[in-house]
């Protein structure tokens, strides 16, 4: 086996080594050295994702609020009262809140209004099909189809 995996066997020996008193590298430092030292710390962000539960049922997941010091139970209570729907911290996704229904645009507006001191609008992202995109206002959508009906 040592021929097939020489890197694994380099540090092995039968003699006991005393590592007591030697400082060890925290896991975060070792992962940073592997990633490269030029990269900075990732900016925290709030993610909003719409998930289809059944044919016509939808759920909105909001994640990342804890990174800004917001308690999930308090945020869930706010969302529950504002949207008059079921809302709880998600059991299947730690650190996320699940809201029953399609309220992804409304929840972005509520987060911008309620937590504007903690969360910048640029830190709120939509997750669609695994890809993140910046949350935009509803007014920015290109729904100019009504203007083209003048030809009739």
C-alpha positions in Angstrom: 0.0 0.0 0.0 2.9 2.4 0.7 3.8 2.2 -3.0 0.3 3.4 -4.0 -0.1 6.1 -1.4 3.3 7.4 -0.5 2.0 10.8 0.7 -0.1 9.1 3.3 2.7 7.0 4.7 5.4 9.8 4.9 4.3 11.1 8.3 3.6 7.7 9.9 6.0 6.2 12.4 6.0 3.7 15.2 7.6 6.1 17.6 5.4 8.3 19.8 5.8 12.0 19.2 5.1 14.6 21.9 3.1 17.4 20.5 2.1 18.7 24.0 2.8 22.4 24.3 3.2 23.0 20.6 0.7 25.5 19.1 -1.5 24.0 16.4 -2.9 25.8 13.4 -6.7 26.3 13.6 -8.7 24.7 10.8 -9.6 28.1 9.4 -6.0 29.0 8.9 -5.1 25.8 7.1 -8.0 26.2 4.8 -7.0 29.8 4.0 -3.5 28.8 3.2 -4.9 26.2 0.8 -7.2 28.7 -0.9 -4.6 31.4 -1.2 -3.8 34.4 1.0 -4.9 37.0 -1.5 -8.6 36.3 -1.1 -10.4 38.2 1.6 -13.2 37.1 3.8 -16.5 36.3 2.0 -19.1 39.0 2.5 -22.2 37.8 4.3 -25.4 37.7 2.3 -29.1 36.9 2.7 -30.4 34.3 0.2 -34.0 34.0 -0.9 -35.1 30.9 -2.7 -38.5 29.7 -4.0 -39.0 26.0 -3.8 -41.9 24.1 -5.3 -43.3 21.6 -2.8 -46.1 20.0 -4.8 -47.8 20.9 -8.1 -49.2 24.3 -6.9 -47.7 24.7 -3.5 -44.6 26.8 -3.0 -42.3 27.7 -0.1 -39.9 30.6 0.3 -36.6 29.9 2.1 -34.7 32.9 3.6 -31.1 32.1 4.7 -28.2 34.0 6.1 -29.9 36.2 8.6 -27.9 34.9 11.5 -24.7 36.3 9.8 -26.1 39.7 10.5 -27.0 39.1 14.2 -30.7 38.5 13.5 -32.4 35.7 15.5 -34.2 33.3 13.3 -37.2 33.0 15.7 -37.7 36.8 15.8 -37.5 37.1 12.1 -39.9 34.2 11.6 -42.3 35.8 13.9 -42.1 39.1 12.0 -42.6 37.2 8.6 -45.5 35.2 10.1 -47.4 38.3 11.2 -46.6 40.3 8.0 -47.6 37.6 5.5 -50.3 35.9 7.6 -48.9 32.5 6.7 -47.0 29.6 8.3 -43.4 30.6 9.0 -40.7 28.8 11.1 -37.0 28.2 11.2 -36.4 25.4 8.7 -35.6 21.9 10.1 -34.1 20.6 6.8 -31.9 23.7 6.3 -30.0 24.9 9.4 -29.8 28.7 9.5 -32.8 29.3 7.2 -36.5 30.3 7.6 -39.2 28.6 5.6 -42.3 30.7 4.7 -45.3 29.0 3.1 -46.2 30.5 -0.2 -44.5 32.6 -2.9 -43.5 35.8 -1.1 -39.9 36.2 -2.4 -40.4 39.8 -3.6 -42.4 40.8 -0.5 -39.8 39.3 1.9 -37.0 41.2 0.2 -38.9 44.5 0.6 -39.6 43.6 4.3 -36.0 42.8 4.9 -34.9 46.1 3.3 -37.4 48.0 5.5 -37.0 46.3 8.8 -33.2 45.5 8.8 -31.9 48.4 6.7 -29.4 49.3 9.5 -27.8 45.8 9.3 -28.3 44.6 5.8 -27.5 46.4 2.6 -29.8 45.8 -0.5 -26.8 44.6 -2.4 -26.3 41.8 0.2 -29.7 40.2 -0.6 -29.6 37.5 -3.4 -32.1 35.3 -5.1 -31.2 31.6 -5.6 -32.7 30.1 -8.8 -31.6 26.7 -10.0 -28.4 26.9 -7.9 -27.3 30.2 -9.3 -27.4 33.4 -7.3 -28.6 36.7 -8.7 -29.0 40.1 -7.0 -32.5 40.9 -5.7 -34.1 43.6 -7.8 -37.2 45.7 -7.1 -40.5 44.6 -8.8 -40.6 48.0 -10.6 -37.4 47.1 -12.6 -39.0 44.1 -14.3 -39.4 44.6 -18.1 -43.2 44.2 -18.5 -43.7 46.6 -21.4 -46.0 44.3 -23.3 -49.0 46.5 -22.7 -47.5 49.4 -24.7 -47.2 47.3 -27.8 -51.0 46.8 -28.2 -51.5 50.3 -29.9 -51.3 48.7 -33.3 -54.8 47.2 -33.1 
